[in-house]
């Protein structure tokens, strides 16, 4: 515990290709949030290479830790507890952050808190405005698409999730077909504004289920582009981007609306890297206005992987004494319901 009873959580996030360390006071005030992205390193491979990501985390973690403390104007002696992402993610990458967190927790004799990565994305919203329960969280990232119902802090009920490709994954695969740079999401979002959704594409699982499926949509885009190429006809990149984005957004918004009505909530939060997508943001804003539901969307810097969101979630783990032992290990496929 810091001075005057304040709680300072130091957090480490290394689940994929961002090395990040942050210090957050009382779960909501960001004192520092240093993020080192590896996008330029992985761009030439067209995706994240796990071994390369792990090595880059090892190279940068100590420098980023020092910078985060310096920017927060604190030392390790001021830190109340250390939070770290322990899953889901790339196992080698996770272990770098976990090893650093364990060393600090052991040396300074402070609590170690293993935080679920998706819980972190959800709590990025708490850094904007306190969560109001009950609420629905729409989590849309590179590896996850989930609708989550929360009655209280750290109480996660999965209403539905992706059965195959997550939305972000589908964006990257479609971007590759359109010969767009990695990561594909921002490029498709930009092109979609310039095109028209005139190409017919499927909407999967538009039934009573809250589950998602984007694999068929991705395949439909690939097949449409391939057939056009065989016939020697040209499909506008902009129109394909707009058609694909409309198909994704329509399914996400429709199922989210249904969950809001069924659970009678008044607060919707958007979480994950695809939360930066302007098409999704504007559609949800329109729908929430119609339903008189408050919508919280983190700023772009808090949508992608960062340690401040892990610190915010970690604060609630801490006050509930959900601490980890020093045998904490990384779990590549960790379920949110284990929190």
C-alpha positions in Angstrom: 0.0 0.0 0.0 1.4 3.4 -1.0 1.2 6.6 1.0 -2.1 7.7 2.5 -3.7 4.3 1.8 -3.4 4.6 -2.0 -3.0 1.4 -3.9 -0.4 1.4 -6.7 -0.5 -1.6 -9.0 2.4 -2.3 -11.3 1.4 -4.4 -14.2 3.1 -6.3 -17.0 1.5 -7.4 -20.3 3.5 -9.6 -22.7 0.8 -11.9 -24.1 1.5 -11.4 -27.8 3.6 -8.8 -29.6 3.4 -5.8 -27.3 5.7 -5.4 -24.3 4.0 -3.1 -21.8 4.5 -2.0 -18.2 2.1 0.4 -16.4 1.5 1.8 -13.0 -2.1 2.6 -12.1 -3.4 4.2 -8.8 -6.6 2.8 -7.2 -7.6 0.9 -10.3 -8.4 4.0 -12.4 -5.7 6.7 -12.5 -2.9 5.9 -15.0 0.4 7.1 -13.8 2.3 5.5 -16.6 1.6 3.1 -19.5 4.6 2.3 -21.6 3.9 0.1 -24.7 6.6 -1.2 -27.0 5.0 -2.6 -30.2 6.7 -5.3 -32.4 4.4 -4.7 -35.4 7.3 -3.6 -37.6 9.2 -6.7 -36.7 6.4 -9.1 -37.6 5.0 -7.2 -40.6 7.3 -8.9 -43.0 6.1 -12.3 -41.9 2.4 -11.4 -42.3 1.6 -12.2 -38.7 3.2 -12.7 -35.2 6.0 -15.2 -35.0 5.9 -16.6 -31.4 9.6 -17.3 -31.0 10.5 -13.8 -32.3 7.9 -12.2 -30.0 9.4 -14.0 -27.0 12.9 -12.9 -27.7 11.8 -9.2 -28.2 10.0 -9.3 -24.8 13.2 -10.6 -23.1 15.3 -7.8 -24.8 12.9 -5.0 -23.8 11.2 -5.9 -20.5 13.8 -4.4 -18.1 14.1 -1.1 -20.0 10.3 -0.7 -20.2 9.9 -1.5 -16.5 12.4 1.2 -15.6 10.7 3.7 -17.9 7.2 3.0 -16.4 8.5 3.6 -12.8 10.3 6.7 -13.8 7.3 8.2 -15.6 5.1 7.3 -12.6 7.7 9.0 -10.3 7.7 5.9 -8.1 10.1 3.2 -7.1 9.4 -0.5 -6.5 9.2 0.3 -2.7 6.0 2.3 -3.4 4.2 -0.6 -5.3 1.3 -2.3 -3.4 1.1 -5.4 -5.7 2.3 -6.6 -9.1 -0.2 -7.8 -11.7 0.8 -9.8 -14.8 -1.1 -11.4 -17.7 -0.9 -15.2 -17.4 -3.2 -16.2 -20.2 -4.5 -16.5 -22.8 -1.7 -15.8 -25.2 1.5 -17.1 -26.7 3.0 -19.3 -24.0 6.7 -18.2 -24.6 5.6 -14.5 -24.6 3.5 -14.9 -21.4 6.4 -16.5 -19.5 8.7 -13.5 -20.0 6.2 -11.2 -18.2 5.4 -13.8 -15.6 9.1 -14.4 -14.8 9.7 -10.6 -14.3 6.6 -10.2 -12.1 7.5 -13.2 -9.9 11.1 -11.8 -9.4 9.7 -8.5 -8.3 7.0 -10.0 -6.1 9.6 -12.3 -4.4 12.2 -9.6 -4.0 9.8 -6.9 -2.6 7.5 -9.3 -0.7 4.4 -7.9 -2.3 1.3 -9.8 -3.7 1.6 -11.4 -7.1 -1.6 -11.2 -9.2 -2.2 -13.3 -12.3 -4.7 -11.5 -14.5 -6.7 -12.9 -17.4 -5.9 -11.0 -20.6 -9.6 -10.6 -21.6 -10.5 -9.4 -18.1 -7.9 -6.7 -18.7 -9.5 -5.7 -22.0 -12.8 -5.4 -20.2 -11.3 -3.3 -17.4 -9.7 -0.9 -20.0 -13.2 0.6 -19.8 -12.9 1.2 -16.1 -10.0 3.5 -16.8 -12.5 5.7 -18.8 -15.5 5.5 -16.5 -16.4 3.2 -13.5 -18.2 0.1 -14.7 -22.0 0.1 -13.9 -23.5 -3.2 -13.2 -25.2 -5.2 -14.6 -23.5 -4.7 -18.0 -22.8 -6.4 -21.2 -19.2 -6.5 -22.6 -18.6 -7.1 -26.3 -15.0 -8.4 -26.6 -13.6 -8.2 -30.1 -9.9 -8.8 -30.6 -7.5 -10.8 -32.8 -8.1 -14.0 -31.0 -11.4 -13.5 -29.2 -15.0 -12.6 -30.0 -17.2 -12.9 -26.9 -20.4 -11.5 -25.4 -19.9 -11.3 -21.6 -22.5 -10.6 -18.9 -21.3 -9.1 -15.6 -23.4 -8.7 -12.5 -20.4 -7.4 -10.4 -16.7 -7.0 -10.5 -14.8 -10.1 -11.8 -18.1 -12.0 -12.3 -18.0 -13.1 -16.0 -20.8 -15.1 -17.6 -20.0 -16.0 -21.2 -23.2 -15.6 -23.3 -21.5 -16.5 -26.6 -18.2 -16.8 -28.2 -16.6 -17.5 -31.6 -16.7 -21.1 -32.8 -13.9 -20.6 -35.2 -12.1 -17.5 -36.5 -12.4 -14.5 -34.2 -13.4 -11.2 -35.9 -9.9 -9.7 -35.7 -8.5 -13.0 -37.2 -10.9 -12.8 -40.1 -9.9 -9.2 -40.7 -6.2 -10.1 -41.0 -6.9 -13.1 -43.3 -9.2 -11.0 -45.6 -6.6 -8.2 -45.6 -4.0 -10.7 -46.8 -6.3 -11.7 -49.7 -6.8 -8.0 -50.6 -3.0 -7.6 -50.4 -3.1 -5.1 -47.6 -0.4 -4.8 -45.0 -0.4 -6.5 -41.6 -2.3 -5.9 -39.3 -5.2 -5.8 -41.6 -8.0 -4.4 -39.4 -7.2 -0.7 -39.7 -6.6 -0.9 -43.4 -10.0 -2.6 -44.1 -11.7 -0.1 -41.8 -10.1 2.8 -43.8 -11.0 1.3 -47.2 -14.6 0.4 -46.1 -15.3 4.2 -45.7 -14.4 4.7 -49.4 -16.4 1.7 -50.7 -20.0 0.5 -50.9 -21.3 -2.8 -49.4 -22.6 -4.1 -52.7 -21.0 -7.6 -52.7 -23.3 -10.3 -51.2 -21.6 -12.0 -48.3 -23.1 -14.5 -45.7 -24.1 -13.7 -42.1 -23.4 -16.8 -40.1 -25.3 -18.0 -37.0 -27.9 -15.3 -37.2 -30.1 -17.5 -35.0 -31.0 -17.5 -31.3 -27.5 -18.4 -30.4 -25.1 -15.8 -29.0 -22.1 -17.6 -30.6 -20.2 -16.2 -33.5 -18.6 -17.7 -36.7 -16.5 -15.7 -39.2 -14.7 -18.6 -40.9 -17.4 -19.0 -43.6 -17.4 -15.2 -44.2 -13.7 -15.2 -44.7 -13.9 -18.2 -47.1 -16.7 -16.4 -49.0 -14.4 -13.4 -49.5 -11.5 -15.6 -50.7 -13.8 -17.5 -53.1 -15.3 -14.3 -54.5 -11.9 -12.8 -55.2 -10.6 -16.1 -56.6 -13.6 -16.5 -59.0 -13.2 -12.9 -60.2 -9.5 -13.4 -60.9 -10.3 -16.6 -62.9 -12.9 -14.7 -65.0 -10.5 -11.8 -65.5 -12.8 -9.3 -63.7 -11.8 -6.8 -61.1 -13.4 -6.3 -57.8 -13.0 -3.0 -56.1 -10.9 -3.3 -52.9 -13.0 -0.6 -51.3 -16.3 -2.3 -52.1 -15.0 -5.7 -50.8 -13.7 -4.0 -47.6 -17.1 -2.3 -47.1 -19.1 -5.5 -47.8 -16.9 -7.6 -45.5 -17.0 -5.0 -42.7 -20.8 -4.6 -42.9 -21.2 -8.4 -42.7 -19.0 -8.6 -39.5 -20.5 -5.5 -37.9 -24.1 -6.5 -38.6 -23.7 -9.8 -36.8 -21.8 -8.3 -33.8 -24.4 -5.5 -33.4 -27.4 -7.7 -33.8 -26.3 -10.2 -31.2 -25.2 -7.5 -28.8 -28.6 -5.7 -29.1 -30.4 -9.0 -28.3 -28.2 -9.6 -25.2 -28.8 -6.0 -23.9 -32.6 -6.5 -24.2 -32.6 -10.0 -22.7 -30.4 -9.1 -19.7 -32.1 -5.7 -19.4 -28.8 -3.8 -18.9 -28.2 -0.1 -19.2 -24.4 -0.2 -19.8 -22.6 -1.7 -22.8 -18.8 -1.7 -22.9 -16.7 -2.5 -26.0 -13.3 -4.2 -25.5 -10.4 -5.6 -27.5 -8.3 -4.4 -30.4 -11.2 -4.4 -32.9 -12.9 -1.9 -30.6 -10.8 0.7 -32.5 -12.8 -0.1 -35.6 -14.8 3.0 -36.6 -17.5 1.1 -38.4 -18.3 -1.0 -35.3 -18.0 2.1 -33.0 -20.5 4.2 -35.0 -23.0 1.3 -35.4 -23.0 0.6 -31.7 -23.3 4.3 -30.8 -26.4 4.5 -33.1 -28.0 1.4 -31.5 -27.3 2.4 -27.9 -28.8 5.8 -28.5 -32.0 4.0 -29.8 -32.1 1.7 -26.8 -31.2 4.4 -24.3 -28.1 2.4 -23.1 -24.9 4.0 -22.1 -21.9 2.9 -24.3 -18.3 3.1 -23.1 -15.5 2.6 -25.6 -11.8 3.0 -24.5 -9.6 5.4 -26.4 -7.6 3.9 -29.2 -4.4 3.6 -27.0 -6.3 1.4 -24.5 -8.0 -0.8 -27.1 -4.8 -2.6 -28.1 -2.8 -4.7 -25.6 -1.4 -2.5 -22.8 -0.5 -3.0 -19.2 -2.7 -0.2 -17.8 -5.8 -2.4 -18.4 -4.1 -5.3 -16.6 -3.4 -3.0 -13.7 -7.0 -1.9 -13.5 -8.3 -5.5 -13.5 -5.5 -6.4 -11.1 -6.7 -3.8 -8.6 -10.0 -5.6 -8.2 -8.2 -9.0 -7.9 -6.1 -7.3 -5.2 -8.9 -5.9 -3.1 -10.7 -9.3 -3.3 -7.4 -10.9 -2.3 -7.3 -13.1 -5.5 -3.6 -13.4 -5.3 -1.4 -15.9 -7.0 1.4 -18.0 -5.6 5.0 -18.0 -6.9 4.4 -21.2 -8.9 2.1 -19.1 -11.3 2.5 -20.4 -14.8 1.4 -19.2 -18.2 -1.8 -20.8 -19.7 -2.1 -20.4 -23.5 -5.8 -21.2 -23.7 -7.1 -19.8 -20.4 -10.9 -19.6 -20.0 -12.4 -16.3 -18.7 -14.7 -18.3 -16.3 -11.6 -19.3 -14.3 -11.3 -15.8 -12.8 
